[in-house]
Amino acid sequence: MPELFKVGNLTCGPNSKARGFLKVANAEIEMPITLVSGSPGKTVVITGGTHGGEYPGIETAIRLAQEIGPQDVKGNLAIVHPVNTTSFLARTQYYVPADGKNLNRMFPGRALGTLSERIAYTISTELFSQADFYMDLHGGDIHEALIPFVLYPAFAAPDVARVSREAASKVGVRFVVGSYSSNGSIGSAAVAGVPGMLVEIGQCGLWSEEEVSAYARGVRSVLRHLGMLGGMCEDLGPVEYVERMNVLVAEHEGCWYPRVKPGDSIESGQEFGQIRDYFGKVLGKVCAPSSGIVLYVARSLAILPGDPIGAIG
């Protein structure tokens, strides 16, 4: 008898679909989840809303969970939509309101840690533990302007990095960027041997039908590449591989004035922006540590020490 696809207390029999909630370990928080089980094949996990203010990825996950049925799928598909429900409902940027932590820096989490760590632990133990591939759907948060790009775990074991990179090239965005972080969603999954990618489409806490349509098309393209959906992968456009990205961090509290925009080419030493006090006095100039392409820029006027203010690929 074929095995049931089980995540938490939710089970999905062969050639069926189940909707419900995944309870966060040792917490009163639940995550909406859809399971789809078709003919035998790989297990793919998709999460949207690791950051609650990144709406294109959340809406894409919701749409895919509605649209994909067991007749479409070879294998098992789990979609969480969204992960970070408290941040989503509070309409906050990437911090979890209960503990003020960035969920995408808390993986693999702890069963008895803060809420962010418990959410990460639940995703790790319930989903990464049975995944063959993982996609985390993001987008420019409430304060972030960006050009679409995909991160893959370049630091991982060679086979994991190769599978991740190849799949990332099928999303249909121009820039495929190597990531070297192991405490985020895809990095932690890669450490556990699960290839994957983190997609960034959309910006400034907004979403549109055009963005969601392009996002869903890209995710379906990856699922076809993995053999989960039928049909051939479409050619969704040229790809440029970027070795890594340098994240720039604020050193002062005050007001942020960027001098660049997403997609700009920038030279090492070129001014990226300024932080000024409330009287307009320049507290510090931020200069590019390397040449490359501007992937994202903070667009909030307010800035705090330690806040990311942009990234160069």
C-alpha positions as CSV (number, residue, x, y, z in Angstrom):
1,M,0.0,0.0,0.0
2,P,1.5,3.4,-0.9
3,E,2.6,5.5,2.0
4,L,0.7,8.5,3.2
5,F,2.2,12.0,2.8
6,K,2.2,13.3,6.3
7,V,3.2,16.7,7.7
8,G,2.4,17.4,11.3
9,N,-1.2,16.2,11.9
10,L,-2.2,16.6,8.2
11,T,-2.1,13.5,6.0
12,C,-2.6,13.1,2.3
13,G,-3.3,9.8,0.6
14,P,-2.1,8.8,-2.9
15,N,-3.7,10.8,-5.7
16,S,-5.4,13.3,-3.3
17,K,-5.1,16.8,-1.9
18,A,-5.3,18.0,1.7
19,R,-5.6,21.4,3.3
20,G,-5.1,22.3,6.9
21,F,-2.7,23.9,9.4
22,L,0.8,23.0,10.6
23,K,1.2,23.8,14.3
24,V,4.4,25.5,15.3
25,A,6.3,23.4,17.8
26,N,5.5,24.4,21.4
27,A,3.5,27.4,20.4
28,E,-0.1,28.5,19.7
29,I,0.7,29.5,16.2
30,E,-0.4,27.6,13.0
31,M,0.8,27.9,9.4
32,P,-1.7,27.2,6.5
33,I,-0.5,24.3,4.4
34,T,-1.6,22.4,1.4
35,L,-0.4,18.9,0.5
36,V,-0.8,17.4,-3.0
37,S,0.1,13.8,-3.6
38,G,0.1,12.3,-7.1
39,S,1.9,9.3,-8.7
40,P,5.2,8.2,-7.1
41,G,8.0,10.8,-7.4
42,K,10.0,13.4,-5.6
43,T,8.9,15.5,-2.6
44,V,9.1,19.3,-3.2
45,V,8.5,21.9,-0.5
46,I,7.4,25.5,-1.3
47,T,7.2,28.2,1.3
48,G,5.8,31.7,0.9
49,G,5.9,34.4,3.5
50,T,9.0,33.6,5.5
51,H,8.9,37.4,5.7
52,G,5.4,38.6,6.2
53,G,5.6,41.7,4.2
54,E,6.8,40.1,1.0
55,Y,3.5,39.7,-0.8
56,P,4.3,38.4,-4.4
57,G,5.7,35.2,-3.0
58,I,2.8,34.8,-0.5
59,E,0.2,35.3,-3.2
60,T,2.0,33.0,-5.6
61,A,2.1,30.2,-3.0
62,I,-1.6,30.7,-2.3
63,R,-2.5,30.5,-6.0
64,L,-0.3,27.5,-6.7
65,A,-1.9,25.7,-3.7
66,Q,-5.3,26.4,-5.2
67,E,-4.5,25.5,-8.8
68,I,-2.2,22.4,-8.6
69,G,-4.1,19.1,-8.1
70,P,-3.0,15.5,-7.7
71,Q,-3.7,14.8,-11.4
72,D,-0.9,17.3,-12.2
73,V,1.7,16.0,-9.9
74,K,4.3,13.2,-10.0
75,G,5.4,13.0,-6.3
76,N,4.4,15.0,-3.2
77,L,4.1,18.7,-3.0
78,A,3.9,20.7,0.2
79,I,3.1,24.5,0.1
80,V,3.0,26.7,3.2
81,H,1.1,30.0,2.6
82,P,2.3,31.9,4.5
83,V,4.9,30.8,7.0
84,N,5.1,33.9,9.1
85,T,1.5,34.5,9.9
86,T,2.0,36.9,12.8
87,S,4.3,39.2,10.8
88,F,1.9,39.0,7.8
89,L,-1.1,40.1,9.9
90,A,0.8,42.8,11.7
91,R,2.0,44.1,8.3
92,T,5.6,44.3,9.5
93,Q,8.9,43.9,7.7
94,Y,10.9,40.7,8.1
95,Y,10.9,40.7,11.9
96,V,8.6,38.4,13.9
97,P,6.6,40.7,16.3
98,A,6.9,38.3,19.3
99,D,10.7,38.3,19.5
100,G,11.9,41.0,17.0
101,K,14.1,38.5,15.2
102,N,14.5,37.9,11.4
103,L,13.1,34.5,10.8
104,N,15.4,33.9,7.9
105,R,18.4,34.1,10.2
106,M,17.0,31.5,12.7
107,F,17.3,28.2,10.8
108,P,17.4,25.3,11.7
109,G,15.8,26.7,14.8
110,R,15.2,25.3,18.3
111,A,12.1,23.5,19.7
112,L,12.1,25.6,22.8
113,G,13.6,28.8,21.5
114,T,11.8,32.1,20.8
115,L,8.9,32.0,18.4
116,S,11.1,32.7,15.3
117,E,13.3,29.7,16.3
118,R,10.3,27.5,16.9
119,I,8.9,28.3,13.4
120,A,12.2,27.6,11.8
121,Y,12.5,24.3,13.8
122,T,9.0,23.3,12.6
123,I,9.9,23.9,9.0
124,S,13.2,22.1,9.3
125,T,11.9,19.0,11.1
126,E,8.5,18.6,9.4
127,L,9.4,19.6,5.8
128,F,13.2,19.7,5.2
129,S,13.4,16.2,6.7
130,Q,11.4,14.7,3.8
131,A,12.1,17.1,1.0
132,D,14.1,16.4,-2.2
133,F,13.9,20.1,-3.3
134,Y,12.9,23.3,-1.6
135,M,11.8,26.7,-2.9
136,D,11.4,29.7,-0.6
137,L,9.4,32.5,-2.3
138,H,10.3,36.1,-1.2
139,G,10.0,39.6,-2.7
140,G,11.1,43.1,-1.8
141,D,9.9,43.8,1.7
142,I,8.1,46.9,2.8
143,H,11.3,48.9,2.8
144,E,13.2,47.2,0.0
145,A,13.4,48.0,-3.8
146,L,15.0,45.3,-5.9
147,I,15.4,43.7,-9.3
148,P,14.3,40.1,-9.5
149,F,17.0,37.6,-8.6
150,V,17.4,34.0,-7.4
151,L,19.7,32.8,-4.6
152,Y,21.1,29.3,-4.5
153,P,23.4,27.7,-1.9
154,A,26.8,27.9,-3.6
155,F,28.6,26.8,-0.4
156,A,26.8,23.4,-0.3
157,A,28.1,20.0,-1.2
158,P,28.9,20.0,-5.0
159,D,25.9,17.9,-6.0
160,V,23.5,20.0,-3.9
161,A,24.9,23.3,-5.3
162,R,24.8,22.0,-8.9
163,V,21.2,20.8,-8.7
164,S,20.2,24.1,-7.0
165,R,22.0,26.2,-9.5
166,E,20.5,24.4,-12.5
167,A,17.0,24.6,-11.1
168,A,17.4,28.3,-10.2
169,S,18.2,29.0,-13.9
170,K,14.7,27.9,-14.8
171,V,12.8,30.6,-12.9
172,G,12.9,33.1,-15.6
173,V,14.8,35.9,-13.9
174,R,18.1,37.3,-15.1
175,F,20.4,37.1,-12.1
176,V,21.2,33.8,-10.4
177,V,23.3,34.6,-7.3
178,G,25.4,32.4,-5.1
179,S,24.5,32.4,-1.4
180,Y,27.0,31.5,1.4
181,S,24.6,31.8,4.4
182,S,23.9,28.6,6.3
183,N,21.4,30.1,8.9
184,G,18.7,31.0,6.4
185,S,16.0,28.8,4.9
186,I,17.8,27.5,1.8
187,G,21.2,27.4,3.5
188,S,20.0,25.3,6.4
189,A,18.2,23.0,4.0
190,A,21.4,22.7,1.9
191,V,23.4,21.7,5.1
192,A,20.8,18.9,5.5
193,G,21.4,17.8,2.0
194,V,18.4,19.4,0.3
195,P,19.0,21.5,-2.8
196,G,16.9,24.6,-3.2
197,M,16.6,28.3,-4.0
198,L,15.3,31.5,-2.7
199,V,13.4,33.7,-5.2
200,E,13.1,37.5,-5.0
201,I,10.4,39.0,-7.2
202,G,8.5,42.2,-6.3
203,Q,9.4,45.2,-4.1
204,C,8.4,47.7,-1.5
205,G,5.6,45.6,0.2
206,L,3.5,45.7,-3.0
207,W,2.2,43.0,-5.3
208,S,0.5,42.9,-8.7
209,E,-1.2,40.4,-11.0
210,E,1.7,40.7,-13.4
211,E,4.3,39.9,-10.8
212,V,2.3,36.9,-9.4
213,S,1.6,35.6,-12.9
214,A,5.4,35.7,-13.8
215,Y,6.3,34.2,-10.4
216,A,3.9,31.3,-10.7
217,R,5.1,30.7,-14.3
218,G,8.6,30.5,-13.0
219,V,7.8,28.1,-10.2
220,R,5.9,25.9,-12.6
221,S,8.9,25.9,-14.9
222,V,11.1,24.7,-12.0
223,L,8.6,22.0,-11.1
224,R,8.7,20.8,-14.8
225,H,12.5,20.8,-14.7
226,L,12.4,18.6,-11.5
227,G,10.0,16.2,-13.2
228,M,7.1,17.0,-10.9
229,L,4.8,18.6,-13.5
230,G,4.4,17.4,-17.0
231,G,5.5,19.3,-20.1
232,M,8.7,20.9,-21.3
233,C,10.4,23.8,-19.5
234,E,9.9,27.1,-21.3
235,D,12.8,29.3,-22.3
236,L,12.0,32.2,-20.0
237,G,14.9,34.4,-20.9
238,P,18.7,34.8,-20.5
239,V,20.5,34.1,-17.2
240,E,23.6,35.8,-15.8
241,Y,25.4,33.9,-12.9
242,V,26.7,36.1,-10.1
243,E,29.2,34.6,-7.8
244,R,27.9,36.1,-4.6
245,M,26.3,39.3,-3.2
246,N,27.8,41.8,-0.7
247,V,25.3,43.1,1.8
248,L,25.8,46.7,3.0
249,V,24.8,47.5,6.6
250,A,24.1,50.8,8.2
251,E,26.4,52.1,10.9
252,H,24.3,55.0,12.1
253,E,20.8,55.9,13.3
254,G,19.0,58.5,11.3
255,C,17.7,59.1,7.8
256,W,18.8,57.1,4.7
257,Y,19.4,58.7,1.3
258,P,20.4,56.2,-1.4
259,R,22.4,57.4,-4.4
260,V,21.7,54.3,-6.5
261,K,18.7,52.2,-7.6
262,P,18.2,48.5,-8.3
263,G,19.8,47.4,-11.5
264,D,22.4,50.1,-11.6
265,S,26.0,49.1,-12.3
266,I,28.3,50.4,-9.6
267,E,32.1,50.6,-9.2
268,S,34.1,49.8,-6.1
269,G,34.4,52.9,-3.9
270,Q,31.4,54.6,-5.5
271,E,29.0,56.3,-3.1
272,F,26.0,54.0,-2.4
273,G,24.2,56.5,-0.2
274,Q,24.3,58.7,2.9
275,I,22.9,58.6,6.4
276,R,22.0,62.0,7.8
277,D,20.7,63.2,11.2
278,Y,17.3,65.0,11.6
279,F,19.0,68.3,10.8
280,G,20.4,67.1,7.5
281,K,24.0,66.7,8.8
282,V,25.8,63.8,7.1
283,L,26.6,61.2,9.7
284,G,28.3,58.8,7.2
285,K,28.7,58.0,3.6
286,V,28.3,54.4,2.4
287,C,30.6,53.3,-0.4
288,A,30.5,50.2,-2.5
289,P,32.9,47.6,-1.3
290,S,33.0,46.0,-4.7
291,S,32.0,46.5,-8.3
292,G,28.9,44.9,-9.7
293,I,25.1,45.2,-10.1
294,V,22.8,46.7,-7.4
295,L,20.4,43.9,-6.5
296,Y,18.4,45.8,-3.8
297,V,18.3,49.1,-1.9
298,A,16.5,50.1,1.3
299,R,13.9,52.7,0.5
300,S,12.8,53.6,4.0
301,L,13.8,57.0,5.2
302,A,14.4,55.7,8.7
303,I,17.5,53.6,9.4
304,L,19.0,51.9,12.4
305,P,22.6,50.6,13.0
306,G,22.8,47.1,11.7
307,D,20.0,47.5,9.1
308,P,20.7,46.1,5.6
309,I,20.7,49.1,3.2
310,G,21.4,47.3,0.0
311,A,23.3,44.5,-1.8
312,I,25.7,44.3,-4.7
313,G,26.0,41.2,-6.9
